[in-house]
């Protein structure tokens, strides 16, 4: 990492500490919150997934792969790959069958393999979309949030809350990583 500190900036004009103005923020529906617990959980998950993608928008492969907070191996590209791996692993939690193999091989392969190549970036986005859709489809078979699944008997509710927590935590990491990459700040 260079010693250069990028100037802090935002595209927001109404609230200068936000990522985007409310009228431009695709996460801000300004409507009423969803009815029901499952719809609420899905809404929060969708919002955090969108936030992660927004934090990665407009960056080239080098910027996405930049490990901005040494000695951490974390990068925005690594986060995309990590969450694809985690989505796959969550399906292992709810399955009674043999576990799916890791997407990126050995432990920490998701972060270690996050290199500044367009093919790696494209694959990360494709992997994440595919794994999210597969986990969503598997969970859609179990609309009862109290249902216990898999060998360990995890509840659908617990898994949904864990997914939200995982994305929320990593969106916080993405905030800091993005600010280190190009100075862009905001919620």
C-alpha positions as CSV (number, residue, x, y, z in Angstrom):
1,X,0.0,0.0,0.0
2,X,1.3,3.5,-0.8
3,X,1.6,6.2,1.8
4,X,-0.9,8.2,-0.3
5,X,-4.1,8.9,1.6
6,X,-7.0,9.4,-0.8
7,X,-9.2,12.5,-0.2
8,X,-12.5,11.6,1.5
9,X,-15.5,12.1,-0.8
10,X,-19.1,11.1,-1.4
11,X,-21.6,11.4,-4.2
12,X,-24.3,12.6,-1.7
13,X,-25.2,16.2,-1.7
14,X,-28.1,16.2,0.8
15,X,-26.4,14.3,3.6
16,X,-22.6,14.5,3.1
17,X,-21.9,11.5,5.4
18,X,-24.0,9.2,3.3
19,X,-23.0,7.0,0.3
20,X,-25.8,8.3,-1.9
21,X,-28.6,10.8,-1.5
22,X,-31.9,9.1,-0.5
23,X,-33.5,9.7,-3.9
24,X,-30.5,8.0,-5.6
25,X,-30.2,5.1,-3.1
26,X,-31.6,1.9,-4.6
27,X,-31.9,0.4,-1.1
28,X,-34.2,3.2,0.1
29,X,-37.7,2.3,-0.9
30,X,-39.2,4.9,1.5
31,X,-42.2,2.6,1.6
32,X,-43.6,0.8,4.6
33,X,-41.6,-2.1,6.0
34,X,-42.6,-5.6,4.9
35,X,-45.3,-7.5,6.7
36,X,-44.2,-10.6,8.5
37,X,-41.0,-11.9,10.0
38,X,-39.7,-13.8,6.9
39,X,-40.3,-10.9,4.6
40,X,-38.5,-8.5,7.0
41,X,-35.5,-10.9,7.3
42,X,-35.4,-11.2,3.5
43,X,-35.6,-7.4,3.1
44,X,-32.7,-6.8,5.4
45,X,-30.6,-9.5,3.7
46,X,-31.4,-8.0,0.2
47,X,-30.4,-4.5,1.5
48,X,-27.0,-5.7,2.8
49,X,-26.3,-7.7,-0.3
50,X,-27.0,-4.6,-2.4
51,X,-24.8,-2.5,0.0
52,X,-21.8,-4.8,-0.6
53,X,-22.2,-4.6,-4.4
54,X,-22.5,-0.8,-4.2
55,X,-19.3,-0.6,-2.2
56,X,-17.5,-2.5,-5.0
57,X,-19.0,-0.5,-7.9
58,X,-16.8,1.6,-10.1
59,X,-13.5,0.0,-9.1
60,X,-11.1,-1.8,-11.3
61,X,-9.6,-5.2,-10.5
62,X,-6.5,-3.7,-8.8
63,X,-8.6,-1.6,-6.6
64,X,-11.0,-4.5,-5.7
65,X,-8.0,-6.7,-4.9
66,X,-6.1,-4.1,-2.9
67,X,-5.5,-5.2,0.7
68,X,-5.9,-1.8,2.2
69,X,-5.4,-2.5,5.8
70,X,-2.2,-4.5,6.3
71,X,-1.4,-7.0,7.6
72,X,-5.0,-8.2,6.8
73,X,-5.5,-10.2,3.7
74,X,-9.0,-8.7,3.4
75,X,-10.0,-6.9,0.2
76,X,-13.3,-6.0,-1.4
77,X,-12.7,-8.8,-4.0
78,X,-11.9,-11.1,-1.2
79,X,-15.1,-10.2,0.5
80,X,-17.1,-11.1,-2.6
81,X,-15.4,-14.4,-2.8
82,X,-15.7,-15.0,0.9
83,X,-19.4,-14.4,0.9
84,X,-19.8,-16.8,-2.1
85,X,-18.0,-19.4,-0.1
86,X,-20.1,-18.7,3.0
87,X,-23.4,-19.0,1.1
88,X,-22.2,-22.4,-0.1
89,X,-21.3,-23.4,3.4
90,X,-24.7,-22.4,4.7
91,X,-26.2,-24.9,2.4
92,X,-24.0,-27.5,4.0
93,X,-25.6,-26.5,7.4
94,X,-29.1,-27.3,6.2
95,X,-28.3,-30.4,4.2
96,X,-28.4,-33.9,5.5
97,X,-26.1,-35.0,2.6
98,X,-22.4,-34.9,2.0
99,X,-21.0,-31.4,2.2
100,X,-20.4,-29.4,-0.9
101,X,-16.7,-28.8,-1.7
102,X,-15.1,-25.4,-1.0
103,X,-15.2,-23.1,-4.0
104,X,-11.7,-21.7,-3.5
105,X,-9.9,-24.7,-2.0
106,X,-7.9,-24.4,1.2
107,X,-8.8,-22.3,4.2
108,X,-8.5,-18.6,3.3
109,X,-8.4,-19.4,-0.4
110,X,-11.2,-16.9,-0.8
111,X,-9.0,-14.0,0.3
112,X,-5.6,-15.4,-0.8
113,X,-6.8,-16.0,-4.3
114,X,-8.4,-12.5,-4.7
115,X,-5.9,-11.2,-7.3
116,X,-6.2,-8.2,-9.6
117,X,-7.4,-10.0,-12.7
118,X,-10.6,-9.2,-14.5
119,X,-11.4,-12.9,-14.9
120,X,-11.1,-13.4,-11.1
121,X,-13.4,-10.4,-10.6
122,X,-16.0,-11.7,-13.1
123,X,-15.8,-15.2,-11.6
124,X,-16.3,-13.7,-8.0
125,X,-19.5,-11.9,-9.0
126,X,-20.8,-14.9,-10.9
127,X,-19.9,-17.2,-8.0
128,X,-21.6,-14.9,-5.5
129,X,-24.8,-14.6,-7.6
130,X,-25.0,-18.4,-8.1
131,X,-24.4,-19.3,-4.5
132,X,-26.8,-16.7,-3.2
133,X,-29.5,-18.0,-5.6
134,X,-28.9,-21.6,-4.6
135,X,-29.1,-20.9,-0.9
136,X,-32.2,-18.7,-1.3
137,X,-33.8,-21.5,-3.4
138,X,-33.0,-24.1,-0.7
139,X,-34.3,-22.0,2.1
140,X,-37.5,-21.2,0.1
141,X,-38.4,-24.8,0.5
142,X,-38.7,-24.1,4.3
143,X,-41.0,-21.1,4.9
144,X,-41.4,-22.1,8.6
145,X,-38.8,-20.0,10.4
146,X,-38.9,-22.5,13.3
147,X,-38.1,-25.5,11.2
148,X,-34.9,-27.3,12.2
149,X,-32.7,-28.4,9.3
150,X,-29.5,-30.3,8.8
151,X,-27.4,-32.5,11.0
152,X,-27.2,-29.9,13.7
153,X,-30.8,-28.9,13.7
154,X,-30.2,-25.2,12.9
155,X,-33.5,-23.2,12.6
156,X,-34.3,-21.4,9.4
157,X,-34.7,-18.2,11.6
158,X,-31.3,-18.7,13.1
159,X,-29.7,-19.2,9.6
160,X,-31.5,-16.1,8.3
161,X,-30.3,-13.9,11.2
162,X,-26.8,-15.3,10.8
163,X,-26.8,-14.5,7.1
164,X,-27.8,-10.9,7.9
165,X,-25.2,-10.6,10.6
166,X,-22.5,-11.9,8.2
167,X,-23.3,-9.5,5.4
168,X,-23.8,-6.6,7.9
169,X,-20.4,-7.2,9.4
170,X,-18.6,-7.4,6.1
171,X,-20.4,-4.3,4.8
172,X,-18.7,-2.5,7.7
173,X,-15.4,-3.9,6.5
174,X,-16.3,-2.8,3.0
175,X,-16.9,0.7,4.2
176,X,-13.3,0.9,5.5
177,X,-11.8,-0.9,2.6
178,X,-13.5,1.4,0.1
179,X,-12.5,4.5,1.9
180,X,-8.8,3.3,1.9
181,X,-9.0,2.6,-1.8
182,X,-10.4,5.8,-3.1
183,X,-11.7,7.9,-0.2
184,X,-15.4,7.3,-0.8
185,X,-17.3,7.4,2.5
186,X,-20.8,6.9,3.7
187,X,-23.3,4.5,5.1
